[in-house]
Amino acid sequence: MPIADPIEREIAARYLLKYKVCRNCGAKAPLSAVKCRRCHSKNLRLKKQELRR
């Protein structure tokens, strides 16, 4: 079910798209993270900011 309200869409995008991903183990981390919580690697990247349909 698509979200029609633009404010709710922005809130959903914040939770679904705005985080970092570890390049070693694939764990999710918050934007403020410096290193991975699982493998303690500093090799983090931002999640791709594109919604797939």
DSSP file (Angstrom, degrees, kcal/mol; ACC not computed):
  #  RESIDUE AA STRUCTURE BP1 BP2  ACC     N-H-->O    O-->H-N    N-H-->O    O-->H-N    TCO  KAPPA ALPHA  PHI   PSI    X-CA   Y-CA   Z-CA
    1    1 A M              0   0    0      0, 0.0     2,-0.0     0, 0.0     0, 0.0   0.000 360.0 360.0 360.0 115.3    0.0    0.0    0.0
    2    2 A P        -     0   0    0      0, 0.0     2,-0.6     0, 0.0     7,-0.0  -0.314 360.0-119.9 -70.1 152.3    1.7    3.2   -1.1
    3    3 A I        -     0   0    0      1,-0.2     6,-0.0     3,-0.0     9,-0.0  -0.830  26.6-177.3 -94.6 122.7    1.9    6.2    1.2
    4    4 A A        +     0   0    0     -2,-0.6    -1,-0.2     4,-0.0     3,-0.0   0.809  57.7  87.3 -90.1 -33.0    0.2    9.3   -0.2
    5    5 A D     >  -     0   0    0      1,-0.1     4,-2.1     2,-0.0     5,-0.2  -0.547  68.3-148.4 -73.7 124.3    1.0   11.8    2.5
    6    6 A P  H  > S+     0   0    0      0, 0.0     4,-1.8     0, 0.0    -1,-0.1   0.820  96.2  53.2 -65.1 -30.4    4.4   13.5    1.8
    7    7 A I  H  > S+     0   0    0      2,-0.2     4,-2.0     1,-0.2     5,-0.1   0.933 111.3  45.1 -69.4 -44.8    5.1   14.0    5.5
    8    8 A E  H  > S+     0   0    0      1,-0.2     4,-2.5     2,-0.2    -1,-0.2   0.856 110.6  55.4 -65.7 -34.3    4.5   10.3    6.3
    9    9 A R  H  X S+     0   0    0     -4,-2.1     4,-2.4     2,-0.2    -1,-0.2   0.894 107.5  49.2 -64.5 -39.5    6.6    9.4    3.2
   10   10 A E  H  X S+     0   0    0     -4,-1.8     4,-1.9     2,-0.2    -2,-0.2   0.892 111.0  49.8 -66.6 -39.8    9.5   11.4    4.5
   11   11 A I  H  X S+     0   0    0     -4,-2.0     4,-1.6     2,-0.2    -2,-0.2   0.924 112.3  47.6 -63.9 -44.1    9.3    9.8    7.9
   12   12 A A  H  X S+     0   0    0     -4,-2.5     4,-2.3     1,-0.2     5,-0.2   0.904 110.8  51.3 -63.9 -41.3    9.2    6.3    6.3
   13   13 A A  H  X>S+     0   0    0     -4,-2.4     4,-2.6     1,-0.2     5,-0.7   0.860 105.2  57.3 -64.4 -35.4   12.2    7.2    4.1
   14   14 A R  H  X5S+     0   0    0     -4,-1.9     4,-0.9     1,-0.2    -1,-0.2   0.910 114.0  38.0 -62.0 -41.8   14.2    8.3    7.1
   15   15 A Y  H  <5S+     0   0    0     -4,-1.6    -2,-0.2     1,-0.1    -1,-0.2   0.825 124.1  39.3 -79.3 -31.5   13.7    4.9    8.8
   16   16 A L  H  <5S+     0   0    0     -4,-2.3    -2,-0.2    -5,-0.2    -3,-0.2   0.740 128.6  23.2 -91.2 -24.2   14.1    2.8    5.7
   17   17 A L  H  <5S+     0   0    0     -4,-2.6     2,-1.2    -5,-0.2    30,-0.2   0.633  97.9  81.7-119.9 -18.3   16.9    4.6    3.8
   18   18 A K  S  <<S+     0   0    0     -4,-0.9    13,-0.4    -5,-0.7     2,-0.3  -0.645  70.0  86.6-103.9  82.0   19.0    6.7    6.1
   19   19 A Y        -     0   0    0     -2,-1.2    28,-2.3    11,-0.2     2,-0.3  -0.952  69.6-104.2-157.3 173.0   21.6    4.4    7.7
   20   20 A K  E     -AB  29  46A   0      9,-3.0     9,-2.4    -2,-0.3     2,-0.4  -0.741  23.2-150.6-105.1 155.8   25.0    2.9    7.1
   21   21 A V  E     -AB  28  45A   0     24,-3.1    24,-2.2    -2,-0.3     2,-0.3  -0.986  19.4-121.2-127.1 135.1   25.9   -0.6    6.0
   22   22 A C  E  >  - B   0  44A   0      5,-2.2     4,-1.0    -2,-0.4    22,-0.2  -0.572  12.0-150.5 -74.5 133.7   29.1   -2.5    6.9
   23   23 A R  T  4 S+     0   0    0     20,-2.8    -1,-0.1    -2,-0.3    21,-0.1   0.682  92.7  47.9 -78.4 -17.2   31.0   -3.5    3.8
   24   24 A N  T  4 S+     0   0    0     19,-0.4    -1,-0.1     3,-0.1    20,-0.1   0.931 131.5   7.6 -86.9 -52.1   32.4   -6.6    5.6
   25   25 A C  T  4 S-     0   0    0      2,-0.1    -2,-0.1    16,-0.0    -1,-0.0   0.574  90.7-121.8-113.1 -11.5   29.5   -8.2    7.3
   26   26 A G     <  +     0   0    0     -4,-1.0    -3,-0.1     1,-0.2     2,-0.1   0.581  54.8 153.7  84.8   9.4   26.4   -6.3    6.0
   27   27 A A        -     0   0    0      1,-0.1    -5,-2.2    -6,-0.1     2,-0.2  -0.391  44.7-116.3 -73.0 150.0   25.1   -5.1    9.4
   28   28 A K  E     +A   21   0A   0     -7,-0.2     9,-0.2    -2,-0.1    -7,-0.2  -0.610  35.2 179.0 -82.9 146.5   23.0   -2.0    9.7
   29   29 A A  E     -A   20   0A   0     -9,-2.4    -9,-3.0    -2,-0.2     7,-0.1  -0.981  31.5 -99.2-143.6 152.7   24.4    0.9   11.7
   30   30 A P    >   -     0   0    0      0, 0.0     3,-1.7     0, 0.0   -11,-0.2  -0.216  39.1-105.4 -67.6 165.1   23.1    4.5   12.5
   31   31 A L  T 3  S+     0   0    0    -13,-0.4   -12,-0.1     1,-0.3    15,-0.0   0.799 119.9  56.7 -61.0 -29.0   24.3    7.5   10.5
   32   32 A S  T 3  S+     0   0    0    -12,-0.0    -1,-0.3     2,-0.0     2,-0.0   0.507  82.0 118.4 -82.2  -3.7   26.5    8.6   13.4
   33   33 A A    <   -     0   0    0     -3,-1.7     3,-0.1     1,-0.1    -4,-0.1  -0.331  40.1-175.7 -68.5 143.9   28.4    5.3   13.6
   34   34 A V  S    S+     0   0    0      1,-0.3     2,-0.3     9,-0.0    10,-0.2   0.693  72.9  18.5-105.1 -33.8   32.1    5.3   13.0
   35   35 A K  S    S-     0   0    0      8,-0.1    -1,-0.3   -13,-0.0     7,-0.2  -0.947  91.3 -86.6-138.9 162.0   32.6    1.5   13.2
   36   36 A C     >  -     0   0    0      5,-3.0     4,-0.6    -2,-0.3    -7,-0.1  -0.321  22.9-144.4 -68.6 142.6   30.5   -1.6   12.9
   37   37 A R  T  4 S+     0   0    0     -9,-0.2    -1,-0.1     2,-0.1    -8,-0.1   0.732  97.0  39.3 -78.4 -22.4   28.7   -3.0   15.9
   38   38 A R  T  4 S+     0   0    0      3,-0.1    -1,-0.1     1,-0.0    -2,-0.0   0.914 133.1  14.6 -93.1 -52.8   29.2   -6.6   14.9
   39   39 A C  T  4 S-     0   0    0      2,-0.1    -2,-0.1   -12,-0.0    -1,-0.0   0.481  90.7-129.3-106.8  -3.2   32.7   -6.9   13.3
   40   40 A H     <  +     0   0    0     -4,-0.6     2,-0.2     1,-0.2    -3,-0.1   0.691  54.8 150.8  63.2  22.3   34.2   -3.6   14.6
   41   41 A S        -     0   0    0      1,-0.1    -5,-3.0     2,-0.1    -1,-0.2  -0.517  46.7-146.8 -79.0 151.6   35.3   -2.7   11.1
   42   42 A K  S    S+     0   0    0     -7,-0.2     2,-1.4    -2,-0.2    -1,-0.1   0.239  70.3 108.4 -98.4  11.6   35.6    1.0   10.1
   43   43 A N        +     0   0    0      2,-0.0   -20,-2.8    -7,-0.0   -19,-0.4  -0.628  46.7 150.9 -92.7  77.6   34.6    0.1    6.5
   44   44 A L  E     -B   22   0A   0     -2,-1.4     2,-0.3   -22,-0.2   -22,-0.2  -0.783  23.5-170.9-109.9 152.4   31.0    1.6    6.4
   45   45 A R  E     -B   21   0A   0    -24,-2.2   -24,-3.1    -2,-0.3     2,-0.2  -0.940  29.6-102.8-134.9 159.9   29.0    3.0    3.5
   46   46 A L  E     -B   20   0A   0     -2,-0.3   -26,-0.2   -26,-0.2     2,-0.1  -0.557  43.0-106.5 -77.2 146.7   25.7    4.9    3.3
   47   47 A K        -     0   0    0    -28,-2.3     2,-0.1   -30,-0.2    -1,-0.1  -0.458  45.0 -92.5 -69.1 146.7   22.7    2.9    2.1
   48   48 A K        -     0   0    0      1,-0.1     2,-0.5    -2,-0.1    -1,-0.1  -0.427  33.1-140.0 -62.4 134.0   21.7    3.7   -1.4
   49   49 A Q        +     0   0    0     -2,-0.1     2,-0.5    -3,-0.1    -1,-0.1  -0.172  64.4 107.2 -93.7  39.8   19.0    6.4   -1.3
   50   50 A E        -     0   0    0     -2,-0.5     2,-0.4   -33,-0.1    -2,-0.1  -0.972  62.1-137.1-125.1 127.3   16.7    5.0   -4.0
   51   51 A L        -     0   0    0     -2,-0.5     2,-0.4     2,-0.0    -2,-0.1  -0.670  19.3-147.9 -80.6 131.8   13.3    3.4   -3.4
   52   52 A R              0   0    0     -2,-0.4    -1,-0.0     1,-0.1    -2,-0.0  -0.794 360.0 360.0 -98.7 144.0   12.8    0.3   -5.6
   53   53 A R              0   0    0     -2,-0.4    -1,-0.1     0, 0.0    -2,-0.0   0.349 360.0 360.0-119.5 360.0    9.3   -0.6   -6.8
